[in-house]
Amino acid sequence: MRKGRIPDALTLLQTQLQQDPHHSDALYFAAVCARISGSFASAQEYLSKLLALEPGNGRGLQEQAHLYRDTGNATAAIDAYGE
């Protein structure tokens, strides 16, 4: 991801998630990659799975706020950043 190879990173993360669908780090980073790529529905799917497994996951909650922000839902983003 750091080198800007988001599609490659997402492919590797999806492979990891096929082997372990509850891998919280892979879910988080897949959500980040999907959001950065503009695949907002996919990002939300990854986040929903992550936050169902770990409702208090700080990185997941912050990523949810970023997703709200990037999809133009300022009110939800502000609320989410406050959590």
C-alpha positions in Angstrom: 0.0 0.0 0.0 2.8 2.4 0.9 4.1 2.2 -2.7 0.7 3.0 -4.2 0.1 -0.5 -5.5 -3.4 -0.6 -4.1 -4.8 -3.1 -6.5 -2.0 -5.5 -5.8 -2.4 -5.1 -2.1 -6.2 -5.6 -2.3 -5.6 -8.9 -4.3 -3.2 -10.2 -1.6 -5.7 -9.2 1.2 -8.6 -10.9 -0.6 -6.5 -14.1 -0.8 -5.8 -13.8 3.0 -9.5 -13.3 3.6 -10.4 -16.4 1.6 -8.1 -18.4 3.9 -9.3 -16.6 7.1 -12.4 -14.5 6.7 -12.1 -13.2 10.3 -8.6 -11.8 9.9 -9.2 -8.4 11.4 -6.1 -6.7 10.0 -6.9 -8.0 6.5 -10.4 -6.7 6.8 -9.2 -3.3 7.9 -6.6 -2.9 5.2 -9.0 -4.3 2.5 -11.5 -1.6 3.6 -8.8 1.1 3.3 -7.7 -0.2 -0.2 -11.3 -0.3 -1.4 -12.0 3.2 -0.1 -8.9 4.7 -1.7 -9.8 2.9 -5.0 -13.3 4.4 -4.8 -15.0 1.1 -4.3 -17.1 2.4 -1.5 -19.6 -0.4 -1.3 -16.8 -3.0 -1.0 -15.1 -0.8 1.7 -18.4 -0.8 3.6 -18.7 -4.6 3.4 -15.2 -5.1 4.8 -15.9 -2.6 7.6 -19.2 -4.1 8.4 -17.5 -7.5 8.8 -14.7 -6.1 10.9 -16.9 -4.1 13.2 -19.2 -7.1 13.7 -16.2 -9.1 14.8 -14.6 -6.3 16.9 -17.2 -3.5 17.6 -14.6 -1.4 19.4 -11.9 -1.6 16.8 -10.4 1.9 16.8 -8.9 1.7 13.3 -12.1 0.3 11.9 -14.2 3.0 13.5 -11.9 5.7 12.2 -12.0 4.1 8.7 -15.8 4.1 8.9 -15.6 7.9 9.5 -13.2 8.3 6.5 -15.6 6.4 4.4 -18.6 8.5 5.5 -16.4 11.6 4.7 -15.4 10.4 1.3 -19.0 9.5 0.3 -20.2 13.0 1.2 -22.0 12.1 4.5 -20.5 14.8 6.6 -22.9 14.5 9.5 -22.2 10.7 9.9 -18.5 11.4 9.5 -18.5 14.0 12.3 -20.5 11.7 14.5 -18.2 8.7 13.7 -15.0 10.8 14.4 -16.4 11.7 17.8 -16.8 8.0 18.8 
